[in-house]
């Protein structure tokens, strides 16, 4: 019996080579099309990171510097790359003053509901308590008193002031002791602001980059000023500059004259230009803010 063997045709070497060449051309075209998109995504990512750096720095500076009172000694030292100021760390209300007028009882701290006493860190010796003295119509002012001892717990506030409604009437008050007697113009019900000497500065960290850093200082510490910690960055070398102006817009030569603080920040991140029609190079970002201290 005769059988027919079906013929099987294989690829020739030339066909294989041509197929590989075509695949290489297609792959190269795909890579060429994707490369600009990758560069664009990288540039956008770097610009977003730079904007985040600028936003972080602007947010913390606005929050802390708007609360200072230059005319009342709220600025200790100022320069283009740093500012030492009186930072608010807490607030409360006086509910009683002892006979010697050195011990203040403040409204109790509560875990839930409205609170009249709150702070980031508990008051310590060397902190300053600003007490609101309610005098004649135009003589009301904040009077600074240095705190002599750590805060402690005392007897509940008197009910007559209505500062501790409900179950809070039984809670212990917070006791602060001042180094000097409080003026008679400070009475029960006066507002209290707890402050501490602090410093914002552009500094070079261990990684060699420049950051906006924060530290606070207490004379009661063995080393008064804590190690500076980064709060925003990195920035370019010299990438933060502060200038100070008085109410007329002229350069403020004394801290008490400061009415405006201008801050210019330049982040370290630089995104390559990938926009068709623009010159090749880096697109650098920057931000300028103006802060007006409240009082």
C-alpha positions in Angstrom: 0.0 0.0 0.0 1.3 3.4 -1.0 0.9 6.3 1.5 1.3 10.0 0.9 3.5 11.9 3.4 2.2 15.4 3.9 4.8 18.1 3.3 5.6 20.3 6.3 7.1 23.7 5.4 9.6 25.2 7.9 10.7 28.9 8.3 13.8 29.7 6.4 16.7 31.5 8.1 16.0 34.7 6.1 12.4 34.7 7.3 13.4 34.4 10.9 15.9 37.2 10.6 13.4 39.5 9.0 10.9 38.7 11.7 13.4 39.6 14.4 14.3 42.8 12.7 10.7 43.8 12.4 10.1 43.0 16.1 13.2 45.1 17.0 11.9 48.1 14.9 8.5 47.9 16.6 10.0 47.7 20.1 12.2 50.7 19.4 9.2 52.7 18.1 7.3 51.8 21.3 10.2 52.8 23.5 10.6 56.0 21.6 6.9 56.8 22.1 7.0 56.0 25.8 10.2 57.8 26.7 8.7 61.3 26.6 5.8 60.1 28.7 8.2 58.8 31.3 10.2 62.1 31.3 6.9 64.0 31.7 5.8 61.8 34.6 9.2 62.2 36.3 9.0 66.0 35.9 5.5 66.2 37.2 6.4 64.1 40.2 9.4 66.3 41.0 7.3 69.5 40.6 4.6 68.0 42.9 7.3 67.2 45.5 8.7 70.7 45.3 5.2 72.2 45.7 4.7 70.0 48.8 8.0 71.2 50.3 6.9 74.8 49.7 3.4 74.2 51.2 4.8 72.5 54.3 7.2 75.4 55.0 4.6 78.1 54.4 2.0 76.4 56.6 4.2 76.1 59.7 5.5 79.6 59.4 2.1 81.2 58.9 0.7 79.3 61.9 3.4 80.2 64.4 4.5 83.7 63.2 1.1 85.2 63.0 0.6 84.8 66.7 3.7 86.7 67.8 3.6 90.2 69.2 6.8 92.1 68.1 5.8 95.2 70.0 5.5 93.3 73.3 8.9 91.5 73.0 7.6 88.6 70.9 10.8 88.5 68.7 14.1 87.8 70.4 16.4 87.7 67.3 15.9 88.0 63.6 18.0 87.6 60.5 17.5 86.5 56.9 18.0 82.8 57.7 16.4 82.5 61.1 13.9 83.9 63.5 13.8 83.5 67.3 10.3 84.3 68.7 7.9 83.6 71.5 5.9 80.6 70.4 2.4 79.9 71.8 2.3 76.3 73.2 -1.0 76.5 75.2 -3.9 78.5 76.4 -6.2 78.6 79.4 -8.3 80.8 81.7 -7.6 81.9 85.3 -10.2 80.7 87.8 -8.4 81.7 91.1 -5.3 83.6 92.4 -3.8 82.9 95.8 -3.3 85.7 98.4 0.4 86.1 97.5 -0.6 86.5 93.8 2.1 84.1 92.7 0.0 81.0 92.3 -2.6 80.7 89.5 -5.4 78.2 89.3 -6.4 77.4 85.7 -9.5 75.7 84.4 -9.2 71.9 84.4 -8.1 69.9 81.4 -10.9 67.6 80.1 -10.6 64.7 77.7 -14.0 65.2 76.0 -16.2 68.2 75.2 -15.2 71.8 75.2 -11.9 72.6 76.9 -10.7 75.9 78.3 -7.2 74.5 79.0 -5.1 72.9 76.2 -1.4 72.8 75.3 1.0 71.0 73.1 3.5 70.5 76.0 2.9 71.0 79.7 4.2 74.3 81.1 7.8 74.1 82.5 10.1 76.4 84.4 11.4 79.0 82.0 8.2 79.2 80.0 6.3 82.5 79.9 2.6 82.9 80.8 1.0 85.9 79.1 -1.9 87.1 81.3 -4.6 89.3 80.0 -5.0 92.3 82.3 -8.4 93.9 81.8 -8.1 97.5 82.8 -9.6 100.7 81.4 -11.1 100.8 77.9 -7.7 101.2 76.1 -5.3 99.8 78.7 -6.0 96.1 78.4 -2.7 94.3 77.7 -0.9 91.0 77.8 1.6 90.9 80.8 4.4 88.3 80.7 5.3 86.3 83.8 8.0 83.7 83.9 6.8 80.3 85.2 8.8 79.1 88.2 7.7 75.5 88.5 6.2 72.6 86.5 2.4 72.7 86.4 0.6 70.7 89.0 -3.0 69.8 90.1 -4.9 71.9 92.6 -8.4 72.1 94.1 -11.4 72.5 91.7 -12.2 75.9 90.4 -15.0 77.9 92.2 -18.4 77.4 90.8 -19.1 81.2 90.8 -17.3 81.8 87.5 -19.1 79.1 85.5 -15.8 77.9 83.9 -16.4 74.3 84.8 -20.0 73.2 83.9 -21.4 69.8 84.6 -19.1 67.0 85.8 -16.0 69.2 85.2 -16.8 71.0 88.5 -15.2 68.2 90.4 -12.0 68.0 88.3 -8.8 69.4 89.7 -7.6 72.7 88.5 -4.1 73.3 86.9 -1.8 75.2 89.1 1.0 77.5 87.8 3.4 79.4 89.9 5.0 82.7 88.7 8.4 84.0 89.7 6.9 87.4 90.6 3.6 88.6 92.0 0.8 89.1 89.4 -0.5 92.6 89.0 -4.0 93.4 90.6 -5.3 94.2 87.1 -5.2 90.4 86.4 -8.3 88.9 87.8 -10.1 85.6 87.8 -11.5 84.9 84.3 -8.4 86.4 82.6 -7.2 84.6 79.5 -3.8 82.9 79.7 -1.3 82.1 76.9 1.6 79.8 77.6 4.6 80.6 75.4 8.2 79.3 75.0 11.2 80.6 73.2 11.5 79.0 69.8 13.6 79.3 66.6 13.0 78.6 62.9 16.1 78.5 60.9 17.5 77.2 57.6 20.2 74.7 58.5 22.3 72.0 56.9 21.4 68.4 58.1 23.6 65.4 58.3 22.7 64.3 54.7 24.2 67.5 53.4 20.9 69.0 52.4 19.3 72.2 53.7 16.0 72.2 55.7 13.7 74.5 57.5 14.3 73.4 61.1 12.6 74.1 64.5 13.9 74.1 68.0 12.7 75.4 71.4 14.7 76.6 74.4 14.2 76.4 78.2 16.7 77.9 80.7 15.8 75.0 83.1 17.4 72.4 80.8 21.0 71.3 81.1 21.3 72.2 77.4 18.8 75.0 77.0 18.0 74.6 73.3 16.9 71.2 72.0 18.5 69.8 68.9 17.0 71.4 65.8 14.6 69.2 63.8 13.5 69.5 60.2 9.9 70.5 59.5 10.1 71.1 55.7 12.6 70.7 52.9 15.0 70.1 51.4 15.7 73.6 50.0 18.4 75.0 47.9 21.4 76.4 49.8 20.2 79.8 50.9 16.7 78.7 49.8 14.9 80.5 52.5 15.2 84.2 53.1 13.2 86.4 55.5 13.0 90.1 55.4 11.2 92.4 58.0 9.3 95.6 57.4 7.6 98.2 59.6 4.1 99.5 59.2 5.3 102.0 56.6 6.9 99.3 54.5 10.5 100.3 55.3 13.1 97.9 56.6 12.5 97.2 60.3 15.8 97.9 62.1 14.4 96.8 65.5 12.3 93.8 66.5 9.6 95.9 68.1 9.0 97.7 64.7 8.2 94.5 62.7 4.8 94.7 61.1 5.3 92.4 58.1 7.5 89.4 57.5 8.3 88.4 53.9 9.5 84.9 53.3 10.9 83.6 50.0 11.5 79.8 49.7 13.2 77.8 46.9 13.0 74.0 47.1 15.9 71.8 46.0 13.9 69.8 43.5 14.4 70.8 39.9 12.3 69.2 37.1 13.7 69.0 33.6 11.8 70.9 30.9 9.9 68.5 28.7 7.4 70.9 27.1 7.8 71.2 23.3 8.8 74.7 22.3 10.5 75.6 25.6 14.2 75.8 26.0 15.9 72.7 27.5 17.0 73.1 31.1 15.5 72.9 34.6 12.2 74.4 35.8 12.8 75.8 39.3 9.9 76.6 41.6 9.7 79.2 44.4 7.2 80.7 46.8 6.8 84.1 48.4 4.5 84.7 51.4 3.8 87.7 53.6 3.0 87.2 57.3 1.4 90.0 59.4 1.8 89.3 63.1 -1.6 89.7 64.8 -0.6 91.9 67.7 
